Amino acid sequence: MSVLKKIFTLIIFALLLSSCGVEDYLYKKTGQDFDNLGGVYKGVDGVTVHIPEGSLPEGIEVVTITAYSLDTPAFTNVSKPVTNIYSISPAAVEFTKDLTVVIPYKETDFPNLLDEQDLKPYFSMDRQTFEVFDKDAYEPDVENNLIKISTRFLGNFHIGFPKDMVKQDDANQAGIAEMVLIPAGEFEYGAPEGTPTGLSEDEGMPQSEGTNKVYLSSYYIDKYEVSNSQYKLCEDAGVCTEPYDVTSIMYQNYYNNATYAGFPVIWVSYNQAATFCQWAGKKLPTEAQWEKAARGKTMRKYPWGDEKPADNIESTQVNYTALFGDVTSVMWGDDGVSPYGVYNMAGNVAEWTDTWYNTDSYYKKRTDGVVVEDPIGPADSPTQEKVIRGGSWVSLEDEITTYARDKAFPNYRYYNLGFRCVQPVSQQ
């Protein structure tokens, strides 16, 4: 692609962003034109770009440097950021000399016990998959709390710590940056033969005819249910709307109280959950994706196995039958994880899926021997309801199995209903 075509593409992309309302959650810094004499661009939050003389590509007489900042603390695939993501354009132009991008940071944003010397700059073209700059491409200035980066491309930048240095119980990261790989392959999908479907003989199929083999491509799923703090990032960005109710059964100030930042967000509809996942670069799981993450390759009654769950407050498997009087942390339940290490696939909050509810598509046994690949479920639902899985903190024993199903209209929300997201491997 020629340089002129790249610039034209960027202009079209910018217009599309504007029409989609992206500027609702981006701060925009007015662009500044530079010719081949170079100069210094001062952008949002003190971000600065130094353009050396003679650095413009052949055929380009003027470039417009513009910086945007996400109106929310950033999250990435490889780091714990201490700055927002700064999107600096033009991103498709390769300069002939190194530009210097200077990004300030605040020590008050450091995670506990982490050393300033370990800060690193990260770069991405798509604002989703970031990579750290080579050591010789940046220079820390710890006296002035900034990092200077040498680069011939502009794009998306942030400063942060390597993800593996950050404690995994950081409530702002759990469920967004931390995902679990579900490998490609076949698994037993559906309910055991004889499982009641909830229908009578007159209404249709009263019992399951058995499971079917299904093939799923590899994907990532959130290790934890989406928490209050994570959802609030999306709300603060102007993309998500506040949950229908900010209380829970026991806690009057639930959603906005830092004490419950790492607890699952509740009172959100399917539409709100889908919006959050889209904002985070993900999707709600299909029913098949949810079930494989909960069950593994073969049938098991509960995520942890076939043995019944404990029904006392010493339990560390599952929050159900109102044992604790309310939801618990998304990281609670070490003994109840699925075969892939996913938390709370049973109990705590029931979870939205992206699949329309239909009895035949789940409980009917195939007779042709075909292994369906990556099923998304029926195109619609006789009742126009979405599938809900996992059961919740008020569910009974038979409602927290890996094949227990519920359903609700997409605008439904309740005190025991939350969600988690999935992402294709190609986006990680």
Secondary structure as the mmCIF struct_conf table of DSSP 4:
data_model
#
loop_
_struct_conf.conf_type_id
_struct_conf.id
_struct_conf.beg_label_comp_id
_struct_conf.beg_label_asym_id
_struct_conf.beg_label_seq_id
_struct_conf.end_label_comp_id
_struct_conf.end_label_asym_id
_struct_conf.end_label_seq_id
HELX_RH_AL_P HELX_RH_AL_P1 VAL A 3 SER A 19
TURN_TY1_P TURN_TY1_P1 CYS A 20 GLY A 21
HELX_RH_3T_P HELX_RH_3T_P1 VAL A 22 ASP A 24
BEND BEND1 TYR A 25 TYR A 25
STRN STRN1 LEU A 26 LYS A 28
HELX_LH_PP_P HELX_LH_PP_P1 LYS A 29 GLY A 31
STRN STRN2 GLN A 32 PHE A 34
TURN_TY1_P TURN_TY1_P2 ASN A 36 LEU A 37
STRN STRN3 GLY A 39 LYS A 42
HELX_RH_3T_P HELX_RH_3T_P2 VAL A 44 GLY A 46
STRN STRN4 THR A 48 ILE A 51
TURN_TY1_P TURN_TY1_P3 GLU A 53 GLY A 54
BEND BEND2 LEU A 56 LEU A 56
HELX_LH_PP_P HELX_LH_PP_P2 PRO A 57 PRO A 57
TURN_TY1_P TURN_TY1_P4 GLU A 58 GLY A 59
STRN STRN5 VAL A 63 LEU A 70
BEND BEND3 ASP A 71 THR A 72
BEND BEND4 ASN A 77 VAL A 78
STRN STRN6 SER A 79 PRO A 81
BEND BEND5 VAL A 82 THR A 83
STRN STRN7 TYR A 86 SER A 89
BEND BEND6 ALA A 92 ALA A 92
BEND BEND7 THR A 96 LYS A 97
STRN STRN8 LEU A 99 PRO A 104
HELX_RH_3T_P HELX_RH_3T_P3 GLU A 107 ASP A 109
BEND BEND8 PHE A 110 PHE A 110
HELX_LH_PP_P HELX_LH_PP_P3 PRO A 111 PRO A 111
TURN_TY1_P TURN_TY1_P5 ASN A 112 LEU A 113
HELX_RH_3T_P HELX_RH_3T_P4 GLU A 116 ASP A 118
STRN STRN9 LYS A 120 SER A 124
BEND BEND9 MET A 125 THR A 129
STRN STRN10 GLU A 131 VAL A 132
HELX_LH_PP_P HELX_LH_PP_P4 PHE A 133 ASP A 134
HELX_RH_3T_P HELX_RH_3T_P5 LYS A 135 ALA A 137
STRN STRN11 TYR A 138 ASP A 141
TURN_TY1_P TURN_TY1_P6 VAL A 142 ASN A 145
STRN STRN12 LEU A 146 THR A 151
BEND BEND10 ARG A 152 ARG A 152
STRN STRN13 ASN A 156 PRO A 162
HELX_RH_3T_P HELX_RH_3T_P6 LYS A 163 MET A 165
BEND BEND11 VAL A 166 VAL A 166
TURN_TY1_P TURN_TY1_P7 GLN A 168 ASP A 169
TURN_TY1_P TURN_TY1_P8 ALA A 171 GLN A 173
STRN STRN14 ALA A 174 ALA A 174
TURN_TY1_P TURN_TY1_P9 GLY A 175 ALA A 177
STRN STRN15 GLU A 178 GLU A 178
STRN STRN16 MET A 179 ILE A 182
BEND BEND12 ALA A 184 ALA A 184
STRN STRN17 GLY A 185 TYR A 189
BEND BEND13 GLY A 190 GLY A 190
TURN_TY1_P TURN_TY1_P10 GLU A 193 GLY A 194
STRN STRN18 PRO A 196 PRO A 196
BEND BEND14 GLY A 198 GLY A 198
TURN_TY1_P TURN_TY1_P11 GLU A 201 GLU A 203
BEND BEND15 GLY A 204 GLY A 204
STRN STRN19 GLN A 207 GLN A 207
STRN STRN20 ASN A 212 LEU A 216
STRN STRN21 TYR A 219 ASP A 222
BEND BEND16 LYS A 223 TYR A 224
HELX_LH_PP_P HELX_LH_PP_P5 GLU A 225 VAL A 226
STRN STRN22 SER A 227 SER A 227
HELX_RH_AL_P HELX_RH_AL_P2 ASN A 228 ASP A 236
TURN_TY1_P TURN_TY1_P12 ALA A 237 GLY A 238
BEND BEND17 VAL A 239 CYS A 240
HELX_LH_PP_P HELX_LH_PP_P6 THR A 241 PRO A 243
BEND BEND18 TYR A 244 TYR A 244
BEND BEND19 VAL A 246 VAL A 246
BEND BEND20 ILE A 249 MET A 250
BEND BEND21 GLN A 252 ASN A 253
TURN_TY1_P TURN_TY1_P13 TYR A 255 ASN A 256
HELX_RH_3T_P HELX_RH_3T_P7 ALA A 258 TYR A 260
TURN_TY1_P TURN_TY1_P14 ALA A 261 GLY A 262
BEND BEND22 PHE A 263 PHE A 263
STRN STRN23 PRO A 264 PRO A 264
HELX_LH_PP_P HELX_LH_PP_P7 VAL A 265 VAL A 265
BEND BEND23 TRP A 267 TRP A 267
HELX_RH_AL_P HELX_RH_AL_P3 TYR A 270 TRP A 279
TURN_TY1_P TURN_TY1_P15 ALA A 280 GLY A 281
STRN STRN24 LYS A 283 LYS A 283
HELX_LH_PP_P HELX_LH_PP_P8 LEU A 284 THR A 286
HELX_RH_AL_P HELX_RH_AL_P4 GLU A 287 ARG A 295
BEND BEND24 LYS A 297 THR A 298
BEND BEND25 LYS A 301 LYS A 301
STRN STRN25 TYR A 302 TYR A 302
TURN_TY1_P TURN_TY1_P16 PRO A 303 TRP A 304
STRN STRN26 GLY A 305 GLY A 305
BEND BEND26 ASP A 306 GLU A 307
HELX_LH_PP_P HELX_LH_PP_P9 LYS A 308 ALA A 310
BEND BEND27 ASN A 312 ASN A 312
TURN_TY1_P TURN_TY1_P17 ILE A 313 GLU A 314
BEND BEND28 GLN A 317 GLN A 317
TURN_TY1_P TURN_TY1_P18 THR A 321 ALA A 322
BEND BEND29 LEU A 323 ASP A 326
TURN_TY1_P TURN_TY1_P19 VAL A 330 MET A 331
HELX_RH_3T_P HELX_RH_3T_P8 ASP A 334 GLY A 336
TURN_TY1_P TURN_TY1_P20 PRO A 339 TYR A 340
BEND BEND30 TYR A 343 TYR A 343
BEND BEND31 MET A 345 VAL A 349
STRN STRN27 ALA A 350 TRP A 356
HELX_LH_PP_P HELX_LH_PP_P10 TYR A 357 TYR A 357
BEND BEND32 THR A 359 THR A 359
HELX_RH_AL_P HELX_RH_AL_P5 ASP A 360 TYR A 363
HELX_LH_PP_P HELX_LH_PP_P11 LYS A 364 ARG A 366
BEND BEND33 THR A 367 ASP A 368
STRN STRN28 VAL A 372 GLU A 373
BEND BEND34 ASP A 374 ASP A 374
BEND BEND35 ALA A 379 ASP A 380
TURN_TY1_P TURN_TY1_P21 PRO A 382 THR A 383
STRN STRN29 LYS A 386 ARG A 389
BEND BEND36 GLY A 390 GLY A 390
TURN_TY1_P TURN_TY1_P22 TRP A 393 VAL A 394
HELX_RH_3T_P HELX_RH_3T_P9 GLU A 397 GLU A 399
BEND BEND37 ILE A 400 THR A 401
TURN_TY1_P TURN_TY1_P23 THR A 402 TYR A 403
STRN STRN30 ARG A 405 ALA A 408
TURN_TY1_P TURN_TY1_P24 PRO A 410 ASN A 411
TURN_TY1_P TURN_TY1_P25 TYR A 415 ASN A 416
STRN STRN31 LEU A 417 GLY A 418
STRN STRN32 VAL A 422 PRO A 424
HELX_RH_3T_P HELX_RH_3T_P10 VAL A 425 GLN A 427
#
